[in-house]
Amino acid sequence: MTLTDVAAAAGVSIATASRALAGRGDLAAVTRRRVLAAARDLRYARDPAAGGRPAGSARLLDLVLGWFHNAYSDEVTAGARSAAAAAGYDLVLTEERDIPSDDWPMRIRRRGSAGVVLGLVSPTRAQIETLTEAGIPLVLLDPQAERTSSLTSVRTTDRDGGAVAAAHLIDRGATRFAVVTGTPAYRYGRARVAGFTAELTRLGPAATPTVIAGDWGGPAARDGALPLLKALPAGERLGVFACTDEMAAGVYAAAAAVGRSIPDDVLVVGFDDLRAARWLTPALTTVRQPIREMAAAAVEALAATAAGADLATTPIVLPTRLVVRDST
């Protein structure tokens, strides 16, 4: 089969077919998919020298994140890199840019990667199809939504982590409660809040938490917590569960601004156990999610697939653990 055959089957010009197969040019996603499908149906083998390599021909795995250079992505990268090296692969760091012209799946296809770990990013249907049609397996790390549940994913026990935080705050003498969550309300945030609220209801039916919603950042958590901390009656102890350590740091800032003491007036539990949690004053009690281990598990699943194994049809779930420090 020739490139001319592929172009005819897809109903495009030879030049368009060539650009689509090489991942070059500003083509509509539907056109690119049509050309790839025609090439697959015709079993057209493209010369790698013309651009692009067969999937898995390079000992590469791609780690795709929406951003790098923060504490969370540092942990993910460290875990993925170690697991890739142990399996004999090099790790490529690919940043997903939320712009229409960013066609990262085609870049991955061109370099012949053996698989993709996609962290904290919800792929579009077109992106999934581009990788699937090229035979490149995809594993989601901590998916933001359940609508991608048909894909293999690695996650942690978010709901259980929220429940453990609630039980701990009750045990440490909190009399009022608040939960700080983020918007958009991603899957893992909803699960953490649900676990916290359900456990409060089970252990103390009258303990309904105040919900503070921000943008997943510390400044928004600070602004949301300020009114609640200002109005805290004398003699009451507020137990706060923040869905990330960064938002917990925002609660610290709010407490300092209104003269509330942690842990005398306010007890705080975070979620993640990033390095900064132990540097806060007082050191932050938090629910540890095994971020490095999760990234490593995703890479190991891809390496096993490249060796002939099937990807898991159910999520790979690693457990959370409460790390108690001075904030409670």
C-alpha positions in Angstrom: 0.0 0.0 0.0 1.2 3.5 -0.8 0.5 7.0 0.5 -1.6 7.6 -2.6 -3.9 4.7 -1.5 -4.2 6.1 2.0 -5.1 9.6 0.7 -7.7 8.1 -1.7 -9.3 6.1 1.1 -9.4 9.1 3.4 -10.7 11.4 0.7 -7.8 13.9 1.1 -4.8 15.0 -0.9 -1.5 13.2 -0.8 0.0 16.2 0.9 -2.7 16.3 3.6 -2.3 12.5 4.2 1.4 13.0 4.6 1.0 15.8 7.1 -1.5 13.8 9.1 0.7 10.7 9.3 3.7 12.8 10.3 1.8 14.8 12.9 2.6 18.1 11.1 0.4 20.9 9.9 -2.7 22.6 11.1 -5.3 19.9 10.4 -8.7 19.5 11.8 -8.8 16.6 14.3 -11.5 14.8 12.3 -9.3 14.9 9.2 -6.3 13.6 11.0 -8.3 10.8 12.6 -9.8 9.8 9.2 -6.3 9.5 7.6 -5.0 7.5 10.6 -7.9 5.2 10.4 -7.4 4.7 6.6 -3.7 3.9 7.2 -4.6 1.4 9.8 -7.3 -0.3 7.7 -4.9 -0.5 4.7 -2.0 -1.7 6.9 0.1 1.1 5.5 3.6 1.1 7.0 5.1 4.5 6.9 8.9 5.0 6.6 10.1 6.3 10.0 12.6 8.5 8.2 9.7 10.5 6.7 8.5 11.5 10.2 7.1 9.5 13.0 8.0 6.0 14.4 5.9 2.9 15.1 4.5 2.9 18.6 6.8 1.3 21.1 9.8 1.4 18.7 11.6 3.9 21.1 12.3 2.9 24.7 10.5 6.0 25.9 7.5 6.7 28.2 5.8 10.1 28.3 4.7 11.8 31.5 2.1 14.4 30.6 1.2 17.1 33.1 -0.5 20.4 32.9 2.4 22.0 34.7 5.8 21.2 36.2 7.9 23.0 38.8 5.7 22.6 41.8 5.8 20.3 44.8 3.2 17.9 43.5 4.7 17.5 40.0 8.2 17.1 41.5 6.9 14.1 43.4 5.2 12.6 40.4 8.3 13.1 38.2 10.6 11.5 40.8 8.4 8.5 41.1 7.9 8.1 37.4 11.5 8.6 36.5 12.8 5.9 39.0 10.2 3.4 37.8 11.0 4.1 34.1 14.7 3.7 34.7 14.2 0.4 36.6 12.2 -0.9 33.6 14.8 0.2 31.1 12.9 3.2 29.7 13.7 6.9 29.4 11.1 9.3 30.6 10.0 12.3 28.5 8.3 15.2 30.3 5.5 16.6 28.1 3.6 19.7 29.2 -0.1 19.8 28.2 -0.9 23.4 27.2 -4.6 24.2 27.2 -4.6 25.8 23.7 -6.2 24.4 20.5 -2.9 24.3 18.6 -1.2 22.1 21.2 -1.3 18.6 19.7 0.7 16.7 22.3 -0.7 13.3 21.3 0.7 13.6 17.8 4.1 14.6 19.2 4.1 11.5 21.3 3.0 9.4 18.3 5.9 10.8 16.2 8.5 9.8 18.7 7.2 6.2 19.0 6.6 6.2 22.7 5.7 3.0 24.4 3.1 4.5 26.6 1.7 7.7 28.3 1.1 8.6 31.9 -1.4 11.5 32.0 -1.6 13.2 35.4 -4.3 15.6 36.6 -5.5 16.2 33.1 -8.8 15.2 31.5 -8.0 14.1 27.9 -10.5 14.9 25.1 -12.0 12.2 23.1 -9.9 13.2 20.1 -6.7 13.0 22.2 -7.6 9.5 23.4 -8.5 8.4 19.9 -5.1 9.6 18.5 -3.2 7.5 21.0 -5.5 4.5 20.7 -5.3 4.5 16.9 -1.5 4.6 17.1 -1.5 1.6 19.6 -0.1 3.7 22.4 -1.4 2.7 25.9 -2.6 5.4 28.3 -2.8 5.4 32.1 -4.4 8.2 34.0 -2.8 9.3 37.2 -5.3 10.8 39.7 -8.0 11.5 37.1 -10.1 14.6 37.5 -13.4 13.1 36.4 -15.1 9.7 36.3 -16.1 10.1 32.7 -12.8 8.6 31.8 -13.4 5.6 33.9 -13.1 3.2 30.9 -9.3 4.0 30.9 -6.8 2.5 33.3 -6.1 4.8 36.2 -4.1 5.0 39.4 -5.6 6.8 42.3 -5.6 6.8 46.1 -8.3 6.3 48.8 -9.6 9.9 48.8 -12.8 9.2 50.6 -11.1 7.1 53.3 -8.6 9.9 53.8 -11.4 12.4 54.4 -13.0 10.1 56.9 -9.8 9.6 58.8 -9.4 13.3 59.0 -12.9 13.8 60.5 -12.4 11.0 63.1 -9.0 12.5 64.1 -10.4 16.1 64.6 -13.2 14.7 66.7 -10.8 12.7 68.8 -8.6 15.8 69.3 -11.5 17.8 70.8 -12.9 19.9 67.9 -16.3 21.2 68.6 -17.0 22.9 65.3 -15.9 21.8 61.8 -15.1 23.2 58.4 -13.9 21.6 55.2 -11.9 23.6 52.6 -12.3 22.3 49.0 -11.5 23.6 45.5 -13.4 24.6 42.4 -13.8 23.1 39.9 -15.0 20.2 42.1 -12.8 17.5 40.7 -13.5 13.8 41.4 -10.8 13.5 44.2 -12.0 16.7 45.9 -15.6 15.5 46.0 -14.5 12.2 47.4 -12.5 13.8 50.2 -15.4 16.1 51.2 -17.9 13.2 51.1 -15.7 11.0 53.3 -15.2 13.8 55.8 -18.9 14.8 55.9 -20.1 11.2 56.2 -17.7 10.4 59.1 -18.7 13.5 60.9 -22.4 12.5 60.6 -21.6 9.0 61.8 -19.6 10.0 64.8 -21.4 13.2 65.7 -24.8 13.7 64.1 -25.0 17.4 65.1 -21.6 18.2 63.6 -22.4 19.7 60.2 -19.2 21.2 58.6 -19.0 24.7 57.0 -17.8 24.3 53.4 -15.3 26.8 52.1 -14.7 26.6 48.4 -11.8 28.3 46.6 -9.6 27.8 43.5 -7.4 25.0 45.0 -4.9 27.7 46.1 -3.7 29.0 49.4 -4.8 32.7 49.0 -8.4 31.7 48.2 -8.5 29.3 51.2 -7.2 32.2 53.4 -9.9 34.5 52.2 -12.6 31.9 52.6 -11.5 31.0 56.1 -11.2 34.5 57.5 -14.9 35.2 58.2 -15.3 31.9 60.0 -12.3 32.3 62.2 -13.2 35.9 63.1 -16.7 34.7 64.2 -15.4 31.7 66.2 -17.0 31.9 69.7 -14.8 31.9 72.8 -14.2 28.4 74.1 -14.9 26.7 70.8 -12.3 24.7 68.9 -12.6 24.7 65.1 -11.5 21.5 63.3 -10.6 22.3 59.7 -9.9 19.7 57.0 -8.3 21.2 53.9 -8.4 19.0 50.7 -4.7 20.0 49.9 -1.7 21.0 52.0 -1.6 24.3 50.0 -5.1 25.2 51.1 -4.2 24.2 54.7 -1.4 26.8 54.5 -4.0 29.3 53.6 -6.0 28.5 56.8 -2.7 29.0 58.7 -2.5 32.5 57.2 -6.1 33.3 58.1 -5.6 32.2 61.7 -2.5 34.4 62.0 -4.4 37.4 60.6 -7.1 37.2 63.2 -5.0 36.1 66.1 -6.2 32.5 66.4 -3.8 29.9 67.7 -3.1 26.6 66.0 -3.8 24.1 67.6 -5.3 25.8 70.7 -8.2 27.5 68.8 -8.0 25.8 65.4 -7.0 22.3 64.6 -5.9 21.8 61.0 -5.6 18.6 58.8 -4.3 18.8 55.2 -4.1 16.3 52.4 -1.1 15.3 50.3 1.9 15.3 52.7 4.1 17.3 50.4 7.5 18.5 51.8 6.2 21.9 52.8 3.7 20.3 55.3 6.5 19.7 57.8 7.9 23.2 57.4 4.8 25.0 58.5 4.7 26.3 62.0 3.3 24.3 63.7 4.1 21.3 61.5 0.9 20.2 59.6 -1.0 17.0 60.4 -2.0 15.7 57.0 -3.4 12.7 55.0 -0.5 11.3 53.0 -1.3 10.2 49.5 1.6 8.1 48.1 2.3 10.4 45.1 5.6 8.9 44.1 4.3 5.3 44.5 1.2 6.2 42.4 3.4 7.6 39.6 5.6 4.5 39.8 2.6 2.2 39.6 1.4 3.9 36.4 4.8 3.5 34.8 5.1 -0.1 35.8 1.7 -0.8 34.3 2.8 0.6 31.0 6.1 -1.3 31.1 4.2 -4.5 31.8 1.9 -3.8 28.9 4.8 -3.3 26.5 6.0 -6.7 27.6 2.7 -8.3 26.6 0.5 -7.9 29.7 -3.0 -6.4 29.6 -3.8 -3.1 31.3 -6.0 -3.3 34.4 -9.7 -2.9 33.7 -10.3 -1.5 37.3 -8.5 1.4 39.0 -5.2 0.7 40.7 -5.8 2.1 44.2 -3.0 2.9 46.7 -3.9 3.7 50.4 -3.7 7.0 52.2 -2.3 7.3 55.7 -2.8 9.9 58.4 0.5 11.6 59.5 0.0 13.3 62.8 2.0 16.4 63.6 1.7 19.6 65.8 -1.3 21.3 64.1 -3.7 18.9 65.9 
